[in-house]
Amino acid sequence: FDLFYGKSGEWFNTVELTLQSIICDMENNGMYVDIQKIAELDRIWSNKINEIESAYELNLRSPKQVMSYLGAVTGNNPRSTDKISLMELSGNVPEANGILEHRELSTLVSRYTKPFLSGCTDGFVRGNFNPCGARTGRLSSSNPNLQNIPARYTNGRLLRSCFIPPPGLSMVVGDASQIEPRLVAYFTKDRALEDVFLTGKDFHGEVTKIAFNKSTFTPEERFIGKTCGLAVLYGAYPERLQGEILKYGGIRVPLEQVDSIRNRILKYFTSIPRFKDNMERESRYRGYYWTYGGRKVPFVEKVPIFNHLIQGSQADYIKLC
């Protein structure tokens, strides 16, 4: 990285242009799938969608009709019909569970199983990868989106299991270990965060110990600690943290407890808020900031600059790999 820092032109010529041939290979080769299993999932999920729709006398794809329906059921119109609001209702309103399931299955069928079945003629699913698809510099994927296949819930994991190696080959999985908190440690020089990595500790485990003030914890507590730890590094507020835990983990945590966890983590990693404030002031003054790979990104008001610095630098790292 030190060869490129602050040198956008060198990064573009050495990394971005070289990456184009790899992306072309990814798009041309495609991803091998178990098409019979996908067809079976498509049949099961489509039948379930029809079954749910027949149980409700409304268009479940219309947010306006869903809001009116839930208002009639509960006697009080919900503030929204987004996923988090429906999950908050689902504990006391069984009807919300059916709407949530309908949305999940409809998304899986329309975005994945149907396009896979129509576009997969030789056992391979092919999508587009855009190396400049996001402001942060991350690759994006479309037609279909092969980067965002759900993994946290049962149906999403079933879909992921359809991606298999072609006959006679094996699948190798590689991952950059906790790359974003490592980059936060690098930029902020926070001594407590640096110590986590320099001593070979698990960041998510350490943050969970701080969050709950104990050395052993349940998988649910680890998920809460992991979510809060990453989000606090980026400056998320309690309300958003509470929603993220519910949305992605299906775990309801009182707002007061989320606020308490957030404050404990912030008090432990004291250098991070100070660095973020300084970086925002400097970026506003200069009119831009550098990612670690050497990309010059213009400053834009109300854009979370520190988040983009870390995510953009992670994108640089992945591209360089």
Phi, psi and chi 1 to 4 in degrees:
 res  aa     phi    psi   chi1   chi2   chi3   chi4
   1 PHE       -  -36.2  -95.1  138.9      -      -
   2 ASP   -60.6  -21.7  -67.6  -24.5      -      -
   3 LEU   -69.4  -23.8  -63.4  172.4      -      -
   4 PHE  -110.1  -17.8  -60.9  108.5      -      -
   5 TYR   -54.9  122.8 -174.2   65.6      -      -
   6 GLY    78.7   10.9      -      -      -      -
   7 LYS  -124.6   77.6  -58.2  173.5 -176.7  176.1
   8 SER   -57.3  -39.8  -65.4      -      -      -
   9 GLY   -63.4  -43.3      -      -      -      -
  10 GLU   -65.7  -39.3  -70.4 -171.6   24.0      -
  11 TRP   -62.1  -45.0  177.4  -93.0      -      -
  12 PHE   -61.0  -48.0  176.4   76.4      -      -
  13 ASN   -70.6  -38.0  -68.9  -39.3      -      -
  14 THR   -86.6  -37.6  -52.6      -      -      -
  15 VAL  -106.8  -57.8  178.6      -      -      -
  16 GLU   -61.1  -45.1  -63.9  -73.8   -3.6      -
  17 LEU   -69.0  -38.4  -71.0 -177.8      -      -
  18 THR   -63.5  -34.1  -54.0      -      -      -
  19 LEU   -66.3  -23.8 -169.7   62.8      -      -
  20 GLN   -60.8  -39.4  -61.2  -48.1  -58.5      -
  21 SER   -67.3  -34.0   63.6      -      -      -
  22 ILE   -67.4  -42.9  -62.6  171.8      -      -
  23 ILE   -63.5  -39.8  -68.8  176.2      -      -
  24 CYS   -60.9  -41.8  -73.3      -      -      -
  25 ASP   -62.4  -42.4  -73.5  -18.0      -      -
  26 MET   -59.7  -43.8  -70.6  165.4   57.5      -
  27 GLU   -70.6  -40.5  -66.9 -176.8  -16.5      -
  28 ASN   -71.5  -40.9  -69.2  -28.8      -      -
  29 ASN   -72.9  -40.6  -67.2  -23.0      -      -
  30 GLY    75.6 -177.2      -      -      -      -
  31 MET  -116.7  127.3  -47.3  -66.4  174.0      -
  32 TYR   -76.0  138.4 -166.0   70.5      -      -
  33 VAL  -135.0  157.9  -66.5      -      -      -
  34 ASP   -84.8   91.6 -175.3  -20.5      -      -
  35 ILE   -67.3  -30.0 -161.2   64.3      -      -
  36 GLN   -66.6  -40.4  -68.1 -177.1  -19.8      -
  37 LYS   -67.0  -38.3 -172.6  173.1 -178.5  179.1
  38 ILE   -63.2  -42.2  -71.8  175.7      -      -
  39 ALA   -62.5  -38.2      -      -      -      -
  40 GLU   -68.0  -41.9  179.1   64.9    9.9      -
  41 LEU   -63.8  -39.9  -71.2  176.1      -      -
  42 ASP   -61.1  -41.2 -178.1   77.0      -      -
  43 ARG   -66.3  -46.2 -177.8 -173.0   64.8   80.1
  44 ILE   -64.6  -46.5  -66.6  170.7      -      -
  45 TRP   -69.4  -38.2  -68.3  -17.4      -      -
  46 SER   -64.4  -40.8  -64.9      -      -      -
  47 ASN   -63.4  -40.2  -71.7  -19.8      -      -
  48 LYS   -66.9  -38.3 -175.1   62.8  178.4  177.9
  49 ILE   -60.3  -45.9  -70.0  170.5      -      -
  50 ASN   -62.9  -37.9  -67.4  -27.4      -      -
  51 GLU   -65.5  -42.3  179.4 -176.6  -38.3      -
  52 ILE   -67.0  -42.9  -64.5  172.0      -      -
  53 GLU   -62.4  -35.0  -72.8  177.6  -13.2      -
  54 SER   -70.9  -18.7   65.7      -      -      -
  55 ALA   -86.6  -12.9      -      -      -      -
  56 TYR  -117.9  134.6  -68.4   78.4      -      -
  57 GLU   -94.1   59.5  -65.2 -178.3   -2.5      -
  58 LEU  -164.5  169.4   70.6  151.5      -      -
  59 ASN   -86.4  105.6  178.8    6.2      -      -
  60 LEU   -69.3  -10.6  -68.1  175.5      -      -
  61 ARG   -89.7   -0.9  -68.0  177.8  172.5   81.1
  62 SER  -102.6  110.0  166.7      -      -      -
  63 PRO   -57.0  -35.5  -24.7   34.6      -      -
  64 LYS   -64.5  -45.2 -175.6  175.9 -179.4 -179.8
  65 GLN   -68.3  -38.1  -70.2 -171.0   34.2      -
  66 VAL   -63.8  -41.3  169.0      -      -      -
  67 MET   -64.7  -42.8 -176.5  171.5  -71.8      -
  68 SER   -64.1  -40.7  -62.3      -      -      -
  69 TYR   -63.3  -47.9  171.5   78.4      -      -
  70 LEU   -67.1  -33.8  -69.5  173.7      -      -
  71 GLY   -62.4  -39.4      -      -      -      -
  72 ALA   -68.8  -36.6      -      -      -      -
  73 VAL   -70.7  -42.5  170.3      -      -      -
  74 THR   -94.7  -16.8   61.9      -      -      -
  75 GLY    80.7    7.6      -      -      -      -
  76 ASN  -153.7  118.2 -173.9   18.3      -      -
  77 ASN   -60.4  130.7  -80.2  -22.8      -      -
  78 PRO   -67.4  155.7   25.0  -32.8      -      -
  79 ARG   -69.5  -25.5   63.3 -176.8 -177.9 -175.2
  80 SER  -160.8  167.3  171.2      -      -      -
  81 THR  -116.0   22.6   60.9      -      -      -
  82 ASP   -73.0  173.8   63.3   14.3      -      -
  83 LYS   -61.0  -44.6 -176.4  174.3 -178.3  178.1
  84 ILE   -62.7  -44.1  -67.3  176.6      -      -
  85 SER   -62.2  -41.7  -60.1      -      -      -
  86 LEU   -66.4  -38.2  -70.4  172.8      -      -
  87 MET   -67.3  -35.2  -69.4 -176.8   77.6      -
  88 GLU   -63.9  -36.7  -70.7  173.1  -14.6      -
  89 LEU   -74.9  -30.5  -82.7  174.8      -      -
  90 SER   -61.3  -23.8   63.0      -      -      -
  91 GLY   -65.2  -32.7      -      -      -      -
  92 ASN  -113.6  -14.4  -59.5  -44.4      -      -
  93 VAL  -122.4   97.8 -176.9      -      -      -
  94 PRO   -56.5  -31.1  -22.5   32.0      -      -
  95 GLU   -60.4  -28.8  -68.7   83.8   -4.9      -
  96 ALA   -66.6  -29.8      -      -      -      -
  97 ASN   -64.2  -41.1  -73.3  -58.2      -      -
  98 GLY   -64.6  -38.3      -      -      -      -
  99 ILE   -66.9  -40.6  -62.9  169.6      -      -
 100 LEU   -63.1  -44.6  -80.6  167.0      -      -
 101 GLU   -64.1  -40.3 -175.0  177.9   12.3      -
 102 HIS   -60.5  -43.4 -178.9  -88.3      -      -
 103 ARG   -65.3  -43.7  -74.3 -167.0 -179.4  174.9
 104 GLU   -61.5  -48.7  178.0 -168.6    3.5      -
 105 LEU   -68.3  -38.8  -64.1  178.5      -      -
 106 SER   -61.8  -39.1  -63.3      -      -      -
 107 THR   -64.9  -45.5  -61.9      -      -      -
 108 LEU   -63.1  -39.6  -68.9  172.0      -      -
 109 VAL   -72.7  -47.1  167.3      -      -      -
 110 SER   -73.4  -34.3   62.7      -      -      -
 111 ARG   -90.4  -24.5  -69.4 -174.8 -176.8  176.4
 112 TYR  -126.0  -65.9  -60.6  110.5      -      -
 113 THR   -63.8  -43.9   60.1      -      -      -
 114 LYS   -64.3  -49.8  -64.7  -64.5 -173.1 -168.9
 115 PRO   -61.7  -36.8  -25.3   35.0      -      -
 116 PHE   -62.1  -45.3  -74.5    4.7      -      -
 117 LEU   -66.6  -36.8  -69.3  172.2      -      -
 118 SER   -80.2  -28.0   63.1      -      -      -
 119 GLY  -103.8   -6.8      -      -      -      -
 120 CYS   -98.6   98.7 -178.3      -      -      -
 121 THR  -102.4  -18.4   57.5      -      -      -
 122 ASP  -126.4   18.1   58.6   -5.2      -      -
 123 GLY    92.4   -4.4      -      -      -      -
 124 PHE  -116.4  134.6  -70.1   87.0      -      -
 125 VAL   -96.0  131.1  172.3      -      -      -
 126 ARG  -120.5  133.7  -66.5  175.0  174.9   83.4
 127 GLY  -131.3  174.4      -      -      -      -
 128 ASN   -97.9  143.9  -61.2  126.0      -      -
 129 PHE  -124.0  122.4  -67.7   93.4      -      -
 130 ASN  -107.1  113.9 -175.6  -12.4      -      -
 131 PRO   -69.4  -13.3   25.6  -33.7      -      -
 132 CYS  -123.3   34.2  -59.0      -      -      -
 133 GLY   -76.5  -14.6      -      -      -      -
 134 ALA  -131.0  152.5      -      -      -      -
 135 ARG   -58.3  -32.5  179.7 -177.6  175.6   82.2
 136 THR   -74.2  -12.5   56.8      -      -      -
 137 GLY    97.7    0.5      -      -      -      -
 138 ARG   -68.9  150.5  -74.2 -179.5  171.4  179.7
 139 LEU   -68.6  141.9  -91.8   74.5      -      -
 140 SER  -117.3  162.8   65.9      -      -      -
 141 SER  -132.9  146.6  176.3      -      -      -
 142 SER  -153.8  163.1   58.9      -      -      -
 143 ASN    56.0   54.5  -58.0  -42.3      -      -
 144 PRO   -91.5  172.6   34.1  -36.5      -      -
 145 ASN   -78.9  105.3 -174.2  -18.2      -      -
 146 LEU   -90.8   -1.6  -64.9  171.3      -      -
 147 GLN   -95.5  -19.0  -68.1 -173.8  165.9      -
 148 ASN  -114.2   30.8  -78.6   12.9      -      -
 149 ILE   -70.9  125.6  -64.3  173.8      -      -
 150 PRO   -57.5  149.6  -19.9   31.4      -      -
 151 ALA  -132.5  -14.3      -      -      -      -
 152 ARG   -85.3  -22.2  -63.7 -171.2 -175.3  -83.0
 153 TYR  -114.1  164.1  -64.3  100.8      -      -
 154 THR   -56.5  -48.4  -59.1      -      -      -
 155 ASN   -65.4  -38.5  -70.4  -35.5      -      -
 156 GLY   -63.6  -40.1      -      -      -      -
 157 ARG   -67.3  -34.3  -71.4 -166.9  -70.0  -89.5
 158 LEU   -62.6  -41.5  -76.7  172.5      -      -
 159 LEU   -65.7  -42.6 -178.2   60.4      -      -
 160 ARG   -61.7  -33.7  -75.6 -158.6  168.0 -151.4
 161 SER   -67.5  -11.9   70.7      -      -      -
 162 CYS   -76.7  -15.5  -65.2      -      -      -
 163 PHE   -84.0  113.8  -72.6   80.6      -      -
 164 ILE  -132.7  162.9   58.9  175.9      -      -
 165 PRO   -73.8  147.7   24.4  -32.9      -      -
 166 PRO   -60.6  157.8  -20.3   32.1      -      -
 167 PRO   -52.5  132.8  -26.6   34.6      -      -
 168 GLY    84.8   -2.6      -      -      -      -
 169 LEU  -119.1  168.7  -61.4  177.8      -      -
 170 SER  -120.5  158.8  -62.8      -      -      -
 171 MET  -103.4  129.0 -175.2  178.6  -70.2      -
 172 VAL  -110.5  131.1  176.9      -      -      -
 173 VAL  -112.1  127.4  179.5      -      -      -
 174 GLY  -122.9  146.5      -      -      -      -
 175 ASP  -145.1  139.4 -177.3   29.4      -      -
 176 ALA   -83.6  113.5      -      -      -      -
 177 SER   -69.0  114.1  173.5      -      -      -
 178 GLN    47.1   46.3  -58.8  174.9   -4.2      -
 179 ILE   -64.8  -37.8 -178.3   61.9      -      -
 180 GLU   -68.1  -48.7  -69.0 -170.3   -2.9      -
 181 PRO   -63.8  -28.7   14.2  -26.5      -      -
 182 ARG   -64.9  -40.6  -71.1  178.5 -168.6  -89.4
 183 LEU   -67.1  -37.0  -75.7  165.4      -      -
 184 VAL   -60.4  -42.7  172.1      -      -      -
 185 ALA   -62.3  -40.9      -      -      -      -
 186 TYR   -63.4  -47.2  170.5   82.1      -      -
 187 PHE   -73.4  -43.9  -79.3  111.9      -      -
 188 THR   -84.6  -20.3   65.4      -      -      -
 189 LYS    57.9   28.1  -52.1  -59.6 -179.3 -170.5
 190 ASP   -66.0  121.0 -174.8  -84.3      -      -
 191 ARG   -66.9  -36.9  -60.3 -171.9   69.1  172.9
 192 ALA   -67.6  -38.9      -      -      -      -
 193 LEU   -73.1  -40.2 -172.8   54.6      -      -
 194 GLU   -58.9  -39.9  -74.0 -178.4  -36.1      -
 195 ASP   -62.0  -34.6 -179.8   68.0      -      -
 196 VAL   -57.1  -44.4  169.8      -      -      -
 197 PHE   -85.9  -36.6  -63.6  113.6      -      -
 198 LEU   -67.9  -23.9  -67.8  174.5      -      -
 199 THR   -99.5    7.3   56.0      -      -      -
 200 GLY    74.4   23.2      -      -      -      -
 201 LYS   -84.1  163.8  -63.1  174.4 -176.9  174.4
 202 ASP   -89.0  117.5  169.2   45.5      -      -
 203 PHE   -56.8  -49.3  169.1   74.4      -      -
 204 HIS   -64.2  -37.5  -59.3  -49.7      -      -
 205 GLY   -65.8  -41.9      -      -      -      -
 206 GLU   -65.7  -40.9  -68.8  -58.7  -54.8      -
 207 VAL   -66.0  -37.7  168.0      -      -      -
 208 THR   -65.3  -37.0  -54.3      -      -      -
 209 LYS   -61.3  -42.2  -69.1  177.6 -174.8  178.0
 210 ILE   -65.5  -42.9  -62.1  165.7      -      -
 211 ALA   -61.8  -41.6      -      -      -      -
 212 PHE  -109.8    1.1  -68.1   95.9      -      -
 213 ASN    55.1   43.9 -163.6   27.0      -      -
 214 LYS  -157.0  159.6   59.3 -177.6 -177.9  178.6
 215 SER   -92.1  -18.0   57.9      -      -      -
 216 THR  -120.5  147.0   59.4      -      -      -
 217 PHE  -155.4  163.4   33.2   80.4      -      -
 218 THR   -83.4  164.8   65.3      -      -      -
 219 PRO   -57.1  -36.0  -26.4   35.2      -      -
 220 GLU   -65.9  -41.3  -71.2   77.3   14.8      -
 221 GLU   -66.1  -37.2  -72.3  172.0  -26.1      -
 222 ARG   -63.8  -39.9  178.6 -179.3  167.7   84.7
 223 PHE   -62.7  -43.3  178.3   82.1      -      -
 224 ILE   -62.5  -46.1  -65.9  168.5      -      -
 225 GLY   -62.4  -43.4      -      -      -      -
 226 LYS   -62.3  -47.0  176.6  179.4  178.4  178.8
 227 THR   -62.4  -45.7  -56.7      -      -      -
 228 CYS   -67.2  -39.9  -71.5      -      -      -
 229 GLY   -60.9  -48.9      -      -      -      -
 230 LEU   -66.1  -42.9  -70.9  173.3      -      -
 231 ALA   -68.8  -37.4      -      -      -      -
 232 VAL   -65.2  -35.4  165.3      -      -      -
 233 LEU   -57.6  -30.3  -65.5 -176.9      -      -
 234 TYR   -95.4   -4.1  -71.2  132.7      -      -
 235 GLY    91.5   23.7      -      -      -      -
 236 ALA   -69.5  146.4      -      -      -      -
 237 TYR   -93.1  163.3  -70.2   97.8      -      -
 238 PRO   -54.5  -42.5  -27.2   34.8      -      -
 239 GLU   -60.7  -42.8  -67.4   79.1    4.7      -
 240 ARG   -68.6  -40.6  179.7  174.8  177.5 -176.9
 241 LEU   -59.5  -44.2  -81.1  172.9      -      -
 242 GLN   -59.2  -43.8 -175.5 -172.6   40.9      -
 243 GLY   -65.7  -39.4      -      -      -      -
 244 GLU   -64.4  -41.6  -65.7  -75.4  -56.0      -
 245 ILE   -63.9  -40.8  -66.8  167.3      -      -
 246 LEU   -71.2  -44.6  178.6   60.7      -      -
 247 LYS   -65.3  -44.8 -178.4  177.2 -179.3  179.1
 248 TYR   -99.0  -19.4  -64.5  109.3      -      -
 249 GLY  -115.3  -11.8      -      -      -      -
 250 GLY    66.5   24.6      -      -      -      -
 251 ILE  -112.7  126.5  -55.0  168.3      -      -
 252 ARG   -92.6  121.3  -68.9  177.3  173.3   81.1
 253 VAL  -125.9  129.6 -177.0      -      -      -
 254 PRO   -57.3  144.5  -23.1   32.8      -      -
 255 LEU   -59.8  -36.1 -171.5   60.6      -      -
 256 GLU   -63.0  -38.2  -63.7   78.7   11.0      -
 257 GLN   -70.0  -40.1 -176.2 -178.8   -0.8      -
 258 VAL   -61.2  -43.2  174.3      -      -      -
 259 ASP   -62.8  -40.4 -170.9   35.3      -      -
 260 SER   -64.7  -43.5  176.6      -      -      -
 261 ILE   -62.5  -45.5  -70.8  171.8      -      -
 262 ARG   -58.1  -45.0  175.6 -179.7  177.7  -86.7
 263 ASN   -65.8  -38.6  -71.6  -26.3      -      -
 264 ARG   -63.1  -40.8  -80.8 -160.4  -69.5  -88.8
 265 ILE   -68.6  -42.2  -64.2  172.5      -      -
 266 LEU   -62.7  -37.8  -78.1  172.8      -      -
 267 LYS   -70.4  -23.3  -72.6  178.7 -178.5  177.6
 268 TYR   -82.2  -41.5 -165.2   80.9      -      -
 269 PHE  -103.7   79.6  -58.9  116.0      -      -
 270 THR   -76.0  -23.8   55.1      -      -      -
 271 SER   -80.5  -16.5  -60.8      -      -      -
 272 ILE   -67.1  -51.2  -64.2  173.7      -      -
 273 PRO   -58.9  -38.1  -23.0   34.1      -      -
 274 ARG   -64.9  -42.8 -174.9  166.0   56.8 -109.7
 275 PHE   -62.1  -43.8  175.1   88.9      -      -
 276 LYS   -60.6  -43.2  -70.9  165.7   63.8  175.1
 277 ASP   -63.5  -45.0  -69.1  -18.0      -      -
 278 ASN   -63.5  -41.5  -69.7  -22.1      -      -
 279 MET   -64.3  -41.5 -176.4 -156.1  167.8      -
 280 GLU   -64.4  -41.5 -176.8  155.1  -20.6      -
 281 ARG   -63.0  -45.5  -79.5 -163.2  -60.9  -89.5
 282 GLU   -66.0  -40.2  -68.8  175.8    8.5      -
 283 SER   -66.5  -38.7  -61.3      -      -      -
 284 ARG   -64.4  -40.5 -179.1 -178.4  -73.7  108.4
 285 TYR   -66.9  -46.0  174.2   76.8      -      -
 286 ARG   -75.7  -33.4  -70.9 -163.7  -51.1  -99.6
 287 GLY    94.4    4.9      -      -      -      -
 288 TYR  -164.1  173.2   62.0   87.7      -      -
 289 TYR  -144.0  159.0   63.0   94.2      -      -
 290 TRP  -100.7  136.4  -65.1  106.3      -      -
 291 THR   -80.7  166.9   65.9      -      -      -
 292 TYR   -65.0  -28.0 -165.6   32.9      -      -
 293 GLY   -77.5  -10.8      -      -      -      -
 294 GLY   107.6   13.7      -      -      -      -
 295 ARG   -88.1  132.3  -71.0 -176.7  -61.6  108.0
 296 LYS   -92.3  116.8 -174.5  177.5  179.4 -179.9
 297 VAL  -114.4  124.1 -176.3      -      -      -
 298 PRO   -62.6  144.0  -19.6   31.5      -      -
 299 PHE   -77.1  134.5  174.9   83.9      -      -
 300 VAL  -130.6  129.4  177.3      -      -      -
 301 GLU   -58.2  143.4  -71.4  -73.0   -9.2      -
 302 LYS    67.6   11.1  -62.8 -176.8  179.7 -179.9
 303 VAL   -96.9  131.1  168.5      -      -      -
 304 PRO   -69.0   91.7   24.6  -32.0      -      -
 305 ILE   -61.4  -45.7  -61.5  -60.2      -      -
 306 PHE   -63.1  -42.3 -178.1   70.7      -      -
 307 ASN   -55.7  -45.3  -61.3   25.8      -      -
 308 HIS   -69.2  -33.5  -79.1 -154.6      -      -
 309 LEU   -60.5  -47.4  170.3   68.9      -      -
 310 ILE   -70.9  -47.3  -58.1  -57.1      -      -
 311 GLN   -67.3  -36.8  -67.6  174.6   13.1      -
 312 GLY   -67.8  -38.9      -      -      -      -
 313 SER   -69.6  -35.0  -62.7      -      -      -
 314 GLN   -63.6  -41.4 -179.0 -137.9   39.0      -
 315 ALA   -61.5  -41.1      -      -      -      -
 316 ASP   -58.8  -45.6  -65.3  -15.4      -      -
 317 TYR   -61.4  -45.5  175.7   79.4      -      -
 318 ILE   -64.1  -41.4  -63.5  -61.3      -      -
 319 LYS   -63.8  -41.2  -73.3  179.3  175.2  179.8
 320 LEU   -64.8  -40.8 -173.0   58.7      -      -
 321 CYS   -59.5      -  -71.6      -      -      -
